């Protein structure tokens, strides 16, 4: 790999093993070896899904990004603001990568200081007050709205779109069409109909790409390119990790190793929680993106043989060093029911020295001459050490630096790991049947046609629960 | 209570009970009644701590806020930016209440549109890149820095302060002293020394107020008042809830009821996780603030008799409706190992209508004529319904509106509930011994004097763990 090879991310799983935390909580090499048959079956299945093109995330990084980059260049000339209307998989990856790679106070910078790129906003909820505040803050003439929904039926996103559609129509009349770009299914669904009817600009979510695996399609790449991020760098990182993940041996494949460690910790060491804890404010969004991926893919009632199993490890996001002053007390002293994965940036862009001031104070003198970089690194090691001494399994993923190339690796690593974990848990990592339940409730109660019987059934059920208020 | 009485928050715990979710997962009234003896002991202890003044949060809302309001009025005249340097309890409450009550895009508004109040920033981490970005974005002449640490030894905050101290000295020479206001112990510690030596403006954290219970001391009130928030409204809400929490009967005291429900769910129904899920973007920070309170207070190795117990329910923050597209699949179909508490705003400030557009599309027509307000409410009820039908215990705290008065109630409710839960779990809710461990590691490895032996011990211990990298 030459120079790029040096920028590979590295998994340090020393503290997941029995030698570090004891065999009640740590794993034995023999247990990892014991997964080989299952792993081989899971690997074969994934490689089939990849080769057949049934599941798209495996090869998204091979897509031609030229149309997206061209479009982004035009957006840069014309707009001050780029607003994503999207939720879940249509929002989390974009938020995460923008936070990880871009300046974190961009909205406060002048256009020149942000190199002419528009300010990116992601409206991923329907809080009426917050959504109103956003719309009133931005000048609609200078704002491009990117409506993202693969199916076109996502109630939150479509409601936002209807509100924006109406607002733009009233304020800009016929010109509104230039203020909207749609990302949706290539052929099907209501949003594609809207695109065709009004001749709107649009991009495609390939049919073989599910929401939580879609950040490297136009879903994430369009907003990220518009925000000035080097999307080809992301793709190159993903390609590098995809290459590392072709390896069938779980001890040599980073995605398989990650999944195997967490799967065994959950199912054989009673660790139903997985804490994802970057020691980097900029990577907090990655923990949130991962949270959807792991929870929605593995949290399943039925296994592949339709047996009721109720599987799924609960992913928890935490932030170092901040949460040392919030969660670490529980992590170190509470129940030993969690596995931990830290994300560590080996080299930040900045080195922030702690100056030689106030050195006459003994309590501060020891900090002077060090740097924030050393401090945050030492604090992570301190948390690791505290966990390890208290027999709590933990691992670290080291990023040589925080860049599109390393972030591309991280994203692909976790996507492939999640797909593989589906094989270990023996569930379908690509569906989400449980989400339908609440959706149907909303349809019924909002009066959608065809849901009258469900509405009656719900009302009947709720009638039987005694109300208890205080 | 007259009019204010109508603004009481309401706990709806119907779905925590066996009638709603079955007795395998839901509670029986007899079990709540069975807590009465323990509850009475815990109540007596809390009332003693309150009466003796040993624990300060019980009566913080009685403090005289005049000096803070006067100071805030001066800040409003002189500054564009107010930056908190603080972490954990010195940051979380301020972030939460500012987000809940203020406009969420204030930094983008003109000074006139934000009524002349400065923009509030909270620097609660030591990520070198992000901290550098913040400092470079703000004009130091127009910025007031509020350094908050009760002990004055918090490494993260003190490092930030040393960096800011040096930067201000270099750029503003003698004038730097006007750009810093300190909140710390009234008499002890290095920060109080610094205040006295340089004659800095300062406020006090009373000795009887611990970090995670300190938002209604100057720790939270000063930044919040500077950001234009009606702190007397917060105090009035806290006073109202304190009054409700004088009641010894757990069935009539909202704090005791909340704790009892969660304690029984954790210890008798195998719910080691408590998901706090506001259906309001603006209340997401409250879930994060609660997370410290619950985790750090109850996550303990030893009980009051020094027996090793490893207690503590893991608090998890989630956001409705957003996380319906991320976590709800796991919550509904995964292991039944969580209790849920929703936070619901009954009346938002804005009513955002979904307009009658695109009505010819069947998939959208059902939304037209409704509002985002109805949609988010219906979605919460849908999630509740899905959880209840799948036998997962859940409750709702209803806020009549999102205001200082209701937020004051919420804050006090959870503080009092947490203190009471300490009684139920039989642990000290006011200490955090586990945090020392990682701190000492940092001291040793950063070369603080007196920690040489620990440094040697750590190095020796780490030597014995075989390194495993991929």
Interface residues (C-beta under 8 A of the other chain):
Chain A: X10 X11 X12 X13 X14 X15 X16 X17 X19 X20 X87 X88 X89 X91 X92 X103 X104 X105 X107 X108 X109 X124 X125 X126 X127 X128 X129 X130 X131 X132 X133 X134 X137 X152 X153 X154 X155 X156 X158 X159 X162 X163 X165 X166 X169 X190 X193 X194 X211 X251 X252 X254 X257 X272 X273 X280 X281 X282 X291 X292 X295 X296 X298 X299 X300 X301 X310 X311 X312 X314 X316 X319 X321 X322 X324 X325 X326 X327 X328 X329 X330 X331 X332 X333 X334 X335 X336 X337 X338 X348 X349 X350 X351 X352 X353 X354 X355 X357 X358 X361 X362 X363 X364 X366 X367 X368 X370 X371 X372 X373 X374 X375 X376 X378 X379 X381 X382 X383 X385 X386 X388 X389 X402 X432 X433 X434 X435 X437 X438 X439 X440 X441 X442 X443 X445 X446 X447 X448 X449 X458 X461 X462 X464 X465 X466 X467 X468 X469 X470
Chain B: X10 X11 X12 X13 X14 X15 X16 X17 X19 X20 X87 X88 X89 X91 X92 X103 X104 X105 X107 X108 X109 X124 X125 X126 X127 X128 X129 X130 X131 X132 X133 X134 X137 X152 X153 X154 X155 X156 X158 X159 X162 X163 X165 X166 X169 X190 X193 X194 X211 X212 X251 X252 X254 X257 X272 X273 X280 X281 X282 X291 X292 X295 X296 X298 X299 X300 X301 X310 X311 X312 X314 X316 X319 X321 X322 X324 X325 X326 X327 X328 X329 X330 X331 X332 X333 X334 X335 X336 X337 X338 X348 X349 X350 X351 X352 X353 X354 X355 X357 X358 X361 X362 X363 X364 X366 X367 X368 X370 X371 X372 X373 X374 X375 X376 X378 X379 X381 X382 X383 X385 X386 X388 X389 X402 X432 X433 X434 X435 X437 X438 X439 X440 X441 X442 X443 X445 X446 X447 X448 X449 X458 X461 X462 X464 X465 X466 X467 X468 X469 X470
